[in-house]
Amino acid sequence: MGRKGDLLELIDDAPRGVTSLSGSVWRWTNRRRTREAYDRLSAMSNVLVTSGREWDTATTDEHLRFVCALPIRWRIENGHRVEIRDGDTHWSGTRSRMHEHVRDRAHLADADIGLLVRPGPFLFGLFDLGDITDDEVLGRPSVMVEAVTRTTRETMRATRIVLRLGGTAHKMWFDAETGVLLRHVGLVDGEPCTITEFTAIAFDPPEAALDSTFRPADSAEITRHVDALIGMAESQGVDLTGIDRDDPSAVREAIFERRRHLRNTPTRAVVDRRRDMHVPMGPPPADEAAARDSIVYAYSHHDEKGDSDLDLVNVQGGAGLAGPLHEAQKRVPGTTDAEVRIVVDDIRFLREDEAVVWFTLEIGEERSFVLRGHEGRAVKVDDRWMIERATLGGLLALAGVEVPPANR
C-alpha cells in the first residue's frame, strides 16, 4: 500500500484496539499568529472567519486531565472546571457544584479530546500530506507527517479544524500503534501558532473501569436541569398537568408554549402592514396547511444533519453548512449550554414554491431580543420545503461567519 496509504489506514482506524484511555493534554496558543491563520483561511476558502476580541496576553497555556471509556463515557478537568459524561447524562461545573443534564446527545467529537482520540473523521480529505518520518512521542513509536490545508469544496470543514487546531500548515505525530494524534503543531509562515500535545497517556487504565470515575463526587451539590425548568414553569403559572417532569424537553416545550401566548406580539395592523409589503407572484400551494406545517418543521429543525453530520438537510443547498452553523452558535452569548430554537411567527406564500417567513430566535428559556420577528424565506425543492440558503447565511453573518454562494 505504501507509507502514505498505511498512515491513512491507521488514522481511519483510530483509536485502534483501544477501549479506554487517560492522560493529560497541553495546549499553547500564540494569539497574533492564530488570527493570521484565520485571515489566511478566509482568503483561501471564501469563508469569513472573524478572529474575535483583542486579548490581554500574547500567548496562552491550557492544561487538562481526562479519562475516557469509549464510546460515550469521559471525564475532563481543566483547572476548576469539570465535564463528565456517562451515556446520555452530562454534568458540568466545578468539583463542588455541578449542573446535570439528562437525555442529552453525546458526541466525543465535541469534547476537548475528541479530535485527538478519533482524528479520522476530522482530517480526511482536508490536507495534502507531505513527507512521513518515524519519530517518538512520550516514549511511544510515532509517525510524523507534514501537511497543508487544501483549498477545495471541503474548506468549510477545514475552517472547523483550523479553529480547533490552528495553523495553515501542520505537523502531526500519530501513535504508530493506535493512530491517536499525540502531538499537533499549527504553523503560519513556518512559525508555530498553536501546539497541542499529550503530556501523559495511558491506554486501558484501571480507573476507566470504575463507575465512580464518571460520576460527580458524593459531596458535590447537584442541580438537575429539569428541576430548574420546573421551578421556572411553576413561577410563571405554566400548567404541567400531563407533562413528564423528568423530561427536560417536555417541560421546556410547555414553557415555550405559554410564552408564545403571553409575550408581546405584533398588533393585527402591524402584521397586515408587514404582509402587505410582499405581493404574491402566483397562486399559493394547493394544500396550504400541509405546506405551513412543512415550513415550520424545517425552521424548528434547522440544525438537523444528514448521515455525514456535515450537511443541514432542511436548508436549501445545505451541504457542508453544519460546521459554520456550529461555529456561529458558539459565538452567540448564552448558547454554550442552552438550546437554540427557531420559532415561526408568520408565513405568507408568494407562489406555490416560495414563502416569506417571519421568525424569532429563542435561546434557552428566553426569546432573543436581537432576532424577534426576523424575516426570511422558505423554498420548495423537490417537493420538500426548506429554509432558503440565503436566510441561513444572513443569520450566520450576524455571528461573523459567512458562507460562500451555493455551487461554488
VOGU-3710 file (C-alpha; in Angstrom, 3 decimals, decimal comma):
1> mgrkgdllel> 0,000/0,000/0,000  2,914/2,387/0,714  3,678/4,595/3,719  1,026/7,186/2,962  -1,658/4,554/2,471  -0,625/2,801/5,686  -0,820/6,099/7,573  -4,288/6,902/6,231  -5,479/3,442/7,236  -4,016/3,937/10,723
11> iddaprgvts> -5,762/7,304/11,140  -9,059/5,902/9,863  -8,952/3,067/12,422  -8,005/5,271/15,374  -8,124/4,572/18,211  -7,128/1,102/17,006  -7,587/-1,582/19,646  -8,374/0,958/22,385  -11,402/0,740/24,666  -10,308/3,384/27,167
21> lsgsvwrwtn> -7,513/5,858/27,843  -6,420/8,541/30,275  -3,793/11,229/30,482  -3,172/14,941/30,235  -3,051/17,421/27,358  -1,251/20,751/26,993  -2,299/23,429/24,518  -0,263/26,540/23,760  -1,592/29,363/21,564  0,053/32,424/20,051
31> rrrtreaydr> -2,933/34,735/19,555  -1,443/37,006/16,902  -0,347/34,113/14,694  -3,656/32,336/15,239  -5,515/35,427/13,985  -3,220/35,407/10,968  -4,183/31,766/10,334  -7,869/32,745/10,432  -7,251/35,537/7,922  -5,314/33,227/5,614
41> lsamsnvlvt> -8,076/30,633/5,721  -10,693/33,269/4,913  -8,723/34,297/1,830  -8,232/30,671/0,761  -11,799/29,463/1,165  -14,072/32,493/0,833  -15,390/31,691/4,327  -15,240/34,726/6,593  -13,813/33,777/9,996  -13,575/36,663/12,443
51> sgrewdtatt> -10,746/36,465/14,945  -12,725/37,628/17,963  -11,864/40,227/20,577  -8,421/41,536/21,394  -6,704/39,667/24,211  -4,612/40,958/27,085  -1,949/38,277/26,693  0,099/37,320/23,648  0,068/33,600/24,424  -1,991/31,173/26,494
61> dehlrfvcal> -1,328/27,838/28,161  -4,090/25,329/28,891  -3,742/22,069/30,777  -6,409/19,399/31,088  -6,655/15,899/32,517  -9,022/13,256/31,226  -10,286/9,698/31,466  -12,295/8,279/28,578  -14,099/4,952/28,205  -15,262/4,651/24,621
71> pirwriengh> -17,654/5,416/23,167  -19,598/7,793/25,426  -18,050/7,985/28,883  -15,488/10,619/29,765  -14,278/12,957/32,463  -12,310/16,100/31,589  -10,880/18,532/34,122  -9,497/21,903/33,054  -8,464/23,969/36,061  -11,503/24,170/38,328
81> rveirdgdth> -13,874/23,265/35,501  -15,125/19,667/35,273  -17,096/17,973/32,493  -18,422/14,439/32,965  -20,365/12,322/30,502  -21,949/8,939/31,222  -24,131/7,845/28,322  -26,985/10,306/27,905  -26,285/12,066/31,234  -23,950/15,033/31,339
91> wsgtrsrmhe> -22,623/17,048/34,276  -20,657/20,293/34,087  -19,427/22,837/36,614  -16,901/22,691/39,424  -15,949/19,782/41,696  -18,261/21,084/44,423  -21,215/22,309/42,334  -22,444/20,736/39,109  -25,366/21,048/36,707  -26,955/17,818/35,459
101> hvrdrahlad> -28,478/17,321/32,008  -30,269/14,080/31,153  -31,352/12,687/27,790  -28,507/14,660/26,285  -26,943/13,642/22,974  -23,324/12,559/23,413  -20,628/13,211/20,840  -16,984/12,570/21,629  -16,159/14,828/18,684  -17,464/17,829/20,656
111> adigllvrpg> -15,260/17,119/23,678  -11,837/18,734/24,038  -10,074/15,426/23,389  -12,324/14,161/20,600  -10,210/15,289/17,680  -7,057/13,797/19,218  -8,547/10,424/20,126  -10,519/9,901/16,916  -8,850/12,100/14,251  -10,055/10,304/11,121
121> pflfglfdlg> -13,466/11,986/10,618  -11,862/15,414/11,067  -8,768/15,132/8,926  -9,648/13,027/5,874  -9,729/14,985/2,632  -8,703/18,273/4,221  -4,928/18,167/3,995  -2,262/17,446/1,414  0,221/15,168/3,157  3,961/15,621/2,719
131> ditddevlgr> 6,928/13,587/3,896  6,383/10,885/6,501  9,077/10,063/9,060  9,380/7,805/12,098  9,667/9,509/15,457  8,889/9,041/19,136  6,480/10,854/21,485  6,237/10,063/25,210  8,448/7,045/24,613  5,978/5,614/22,110
141> psvmveavtr> 6,820/4,973/18,433  5,040/7,536/16,293  4,654/8,629/12,698  5,257/12,310/11,891  3,765/13,905/8,790  3,747/17,461/7,475  0,606/18,742/5,793  -1,004/21,859/4,327  -4,680/22,781/4,236  -6,376/22,088/0,911
151> ttretmratr> -8,369/24,740/-0,930  -11,272/22,574/-2,077  -15,007/22,405/-1,584  -14,203/20,879/1,793  -12,777/24,156/3,107  -15,812/24,707/5,320  -14,836/21,588/7,241  -11,253/22,842/7,169  -12,490/26,027/8,831  -13,665/23,992/11,803
161> ivlrlggtah> -10,358/22,110/12,020  -8,230/25,250/11,831  -10,377/26,874/14,510  -9,757/23,894/16,796  -6,162/23,044/15,894  -4,800/26,291/14,428  -2,436/26,916/11,534  -2,470/26,803/7,750  0,391/24,297/7,694  0,655/21,416/10,114
171> kmwfdaetgv> 2,989/18,908/11,711  1,234/15,893/13,194  2,529/12,964/15,214  0,313/9,868/15,251  0,799/6,971/17,632  2,129/4,135/15,493  0,061/1,511/17,296  -3,318/3,193/17,875  -3,443/6,133/15,443  -4,175/8,640/18,235
181> llrhvglvdg> -2,944/12,149/17,414  -0,258/12,573/20,084  1,004/15,997/19,027  -0,011/18,748/16,600  1,835/21,934/15,724  -0,046/24,528/13,690  2,174/26,803/11,616  1,920/30,166/9,874  4,884/31,179/7,707  6,925/28,430/9,343
191> epctitefta> 6,277/29,757/12,867  4,111/27,878/15,392  0,761/29,445/16,262  -0,570/26,503/18,304  0,832/23,401/19,932  -1,470/20,658/21,199  0,084/17,554/22,687  -0,380/14,781/25,178  1,935/15,237/28,148  0,911/11,828/29,503
201> iafdppeaal> -1,177/8,994/28,090  -2,187/5,516/29,241  -4,310/3,008/27,372  -6,923/0,884/29,156  -6,214/2,407/32,602  -7,900/0,751/35,620  -9,809/3,936/36,607  -11,726/3,804/33,303  -13,460/0,627/34,512  -14,829/2,336/37,634
211> dstfrpadsa> -18,325/3,807/37,529  -17,254/6,351/40,150  -14,859/7,903/37,626  -17,814/9,064/35,569  -19,912/10,412/38,417  -19,699/13,665/40,373  -18,229/13,441/43,871  -20,683/12,427/46,593  -20,085/15,786/48,276  -20,896/17,788/45,119
221> eitrhvdali> -24,063/19,855/45,030  -26,061/18,656/42,008  -28,721/20,761/40,346  -30,870/18,878/37,865  -31,559/20,962/34,804  -35,142/19,701/34,702  -35,735/20,869/38,313  -34,634/24,376/37,373  -37,072/24,263/34,436  -39,913/23,035/36,656
231> gmaesqgvdl> -39,274/25,845/39,130  -39,347/28,379/36,315  -42,560/26,897/34,914  -44,337/26,933/38,262  -43,263/30,512/38,992  -44,803/31,577/35,683  -48,053/29,692/36,204  -47,395/27,093/33,496  -49,768/24,136/33,762  -47,637/20,981/33,863
241> tgidrddpsa> -50,577/18,590/34,099  -49,825/15,586/31,917  -46,206/16,734/31,348  -43,381/14,279/32,079  -41,492/16,124/34,840  -38,392/14,018/34,237  -38,193/15,070/30,588  -36,476/18,471/30,187  -37,634/18,858/26,591  -41,290/18,303/27,565
251> vreaiferrr> -41,140/20,867/30,400  -39,288/23,328/28,176  -41,893/22,968/25,455  -44,680/23,718/27,964  -42,862/26,917/28,960  -42,351/27,949/25,354  -45,977/27,272/24,509  -47,245/29,531/27,283  -44,787/32,264/26,377  -45,942/32,286/22,805
261> hlrntptrav> -49,352/33,301/24,112  -48,141/35,758/26,763  -45,288/37,520/25,003  -45,977/40,858/23,365  -46,961/40,083/19,800  -47,412/42,480/16,903  -50,857/44,042/16,558  -53,057/42,943/13,697  -52,353/46,252/11,948  -48,582/45,685/12,195
271> vdrrrdmhvp> -48,933/42,126/10,916  -51,119/43,240/7,994  -48,742/46,047/7,094  -45,791/43,669/7,194  -47,554/41,140/4,992  -48,728/43,808/2,532  -45,111/44,647/1,747  -44,868/41,313/-0,095  -47,086/40,905/-3,154  -47,812/37,297/-4,202
281> mgpppadeaa> -46,436/36,433/-7,642  -48,610/33,375/-8,197  -51,099/31,042/-6,558  -50,296/29,524/-3,142  -49,719/25,787/-2,638  -52,760/23,596/-3,210  -52,570/22,396/0,412  -51,575/25,491/2,386  -51,953/23,814/5,779  -49,560/20,999/4,868
291> ardsivyays> -47,103/23,486/3,369  -47,164/25,588/6,550  -46,516/22,510/8,670  -43,558/21,588/6,461  -42,061/25,086/6,715  -42,484/25,144/10,483  -40,754/21,755/10,667  -37,818/22,950/8,526  -37,252/26,051/10,647  -37,694/24,303/14,006
301> hhdekgdsdl> -35,273/21,579/12,841  -32,808/23,952/11,184  -29,825/22,085/12,683  -30,913/18,579/11,625  -27,942/16,834/9,998  -27,571/14,197/7,351  -25,696/10,907/7,636  -22,301/12,605/7,347  -23,004/15,106/10,185  -21,731/17,802/7,798
311> dlvnvqggag> -24,906/18,728/5,915  -28,075/20,507/7,025  -30,913/18,546/5,462  -33,609/21,219/5,946  -31,641/24,024/4,309  -31,573/24,671/0,569  -28,077/23,711/-0,639  -27,186/22,745/2,927  -24,152/20,605/2,071  -21,275/21,431/4,385
321> lagplheaqk> -23,201/24,021/6,431  -23,326/22,140/9,753  -19,828/23,294/10,663  -20,407/27,011/10,036  -23,710/26,816/11,945  -21,978/25,215/14,920  -19,246/27,875/14,873  -21,794/30,688/14,671  -23,770/29,306/17,604  -20,630/29,202/19,745
331> rvpgttdaev> -20,210/32,941/19,185  -23,682/33,912/20,356  -23,728/34,722/24,086  -25,734/32,272/26,147  -25,708/29,388/23,658  -22,840/27,337/25,146  -25,113/25,195/27,332  -28,507/26,352/26,073  -30,783/25,079/23,343  -31,175/27,321/20,307
341> rivvddirfl> -34,623/27,223/18,694  -36,217/28,976/15,744  -39,952/29,657/16,191  -42,022/30,595/13,154  -44,259/33,604/13,854  -45,965/34,066/10,496  -45,895/32,851/6,871  -47,049/34,402/3,614  -46,897/32,440/0,377  -45,594/34,334/-2,639
351> redeavvwft> -46,251/31,441/-5,004  -46,630/27,702/-4,755  -42,896/27,117/-4,155  -41,797/30,204/-2,204  -42,877/31,893/1,030  -41,876/34,762/3,300  -41,314/33,574/6,857  -41,128/35,717/9,991  -39,413/34,003/12,886  -37,901/34,522/16,313
361> leigeersfv> -34,697/33,062/17,715  -35,078/31,543/21,175  -32,015/30,887/23,310  -32,520/28,781/26,401  -35,655/29,834/28,223  -35,721/33,362/26,784  -36,594/34,731/23,377  -33,735/36,588/21,743  -34,335/40,318/21,536  -31,896/40,570/18,634
371> lrghegravk> -33,922/38,301/16,375  -37,626/38,734/17,028  -39,950/38,830/14,058  -36,945/38,395/11,733  -37,763/37,976/8,051  -36,553/35,069/5,960  -37,669/32,804/3,119  -38,689/29,210/2,549  -38,428/27,498/-0,816  -39,759/24,220/-2,146
381> vddrwmiera> -37,046/21,923/-3,502  -38,001/18,548/-4,980  -41,353/18,501/-3,160  -39,739/19,465/0,185  -39,986/22,840/1,888  -36,614/24,112/3,099  -35,043/27,172/4,669  -33,634/29,373/1,924  -29,825/29,180/1,958  -29,514/32,977/1,918
391> tlggllalag> -31,677/33,185/5,056  -29,343/30,920/6,997  -26,371/32,747/5,529  -27,756/36,017/6,876  -28,097/34,542/10,363  -24,528/33,216/10,328  -23,238/36,573/9,122  -24,648/38,189/12,272  -22,210/35,995/14,226  -19,295/36,799/11,924
401> vevppanr> -19,361/33,571/9,906  -20,022/33,918/6,203  -20,781/31,067/3,820  -19,922/31,208/0,119  -22,574/31,158/-2,600  -24,058/27,772/-3,442  -22,440/25,625/-6,158  -19,227/27,485/-5,777
//
